[in-house]
Amino acid sequence: MTLKTMATIGLTSVLAYQVYRKRHQIKETLVAMKTSKKAIQADVDRIKANIAIIQKEARTLQAAGTELAYKWQAFNQEAQAHLTEIQKHMSKYQQETP
């Protein structure tokens, strides 16, 4: 055996021993990571669902805003007609009074 082979076998043995010695800690870490991954995936799914709801509501609000703008414009036109009529009636009385 060459020195390189013996060094590789030695390092591999030390690494294997360290992994064996810390196997419980590694296993706990893996379980915690799996749990975290599941929680993160659930959060991502919930966020996606909330975004879809928000987008749907935004479209609804957009439609309501458009409808309200139209109704406001119609109200203003109707109110302007009434105000013009009132001003005509008022001008008669203002001209008659000295």
N, C-alpha and C positions, 0 to 999 in steps of 0.2 A: 504494500500500500504506500501511496505517496503521501506526502505531507498535506497536499491539497485535499485529498480524499479523507484523511483522518480529521482535518479541521472541519470539513463539511459534516462528517458523521458526528463529531463532537458538538458542533453548533446545533445540529438538528436534534440531538439527544437533549441538550440543555433546553431548547425551545419546547420540545415535547414534554419534558418534565415540568416546565413552567406552566404550560397549558393544562397539564393534568392537575397540578397543584392548585390552579385558580379556576378549575372547571365549574365549581358552584357559582362563583362570581360571574363567570362568562355566561353561564346558563341563565342566571337572574337578569343579567344585562340584556340578553336576547329576548327573554320573556317581556321585560319592560319595554324594549324597542317594538316588539310586536303589538303590545297593548297601546303604545303611543301611536303606532301607525294606524291601528283601527280607529282610535279616537280622532286622529287627524283626518282620516278618510271620512268619518261621520261628519266632522265639521265642514269639510269641503262639500259634501253632498248637501248639507243643510244650507250652506252659503249659496250653492248653485240654485237650490229651490227658492231661497229668498230673493235672489237676483231675478229669477223668472217671475215671481210674484210682483216685484217692484216694476219690472218692465211692463207687465200686464196693466198694473195700476197707472203707470205713466201714460200708457196709451189711452186708458179710460179718462184720465185727467186732461189729456190733450183734447180729446173729443168734447169733454164738458167745457173746457176753456173756449174752444171754437164756438160751441153753442151759446155760451154766455156772451161772447163777444158779439155774435149776431143779434142776440136778444137785446143787448145794451144799445147797439146801433139802431135797432128798430124802436126801442123805447125813446132814444134821443130824438129820432125823427118825429115820432108821435108827440112827444113833449114839445118839440119846437113848433109843431103845427098848433098845438093848444096855446102856447105862449104867444104866438103871432095873433091868434084870434083874441086872446085876452088883451093884448096891446091895442088892437083895433078898437075894442070896446072902451078901453081906458082912454084912448086918444079922443073919442067923442066927448067923454065927460070932461076931460081936461080942457078941451077947446071951448066948451059951453060955459065953464066957470070963469068969471072975470078976475 
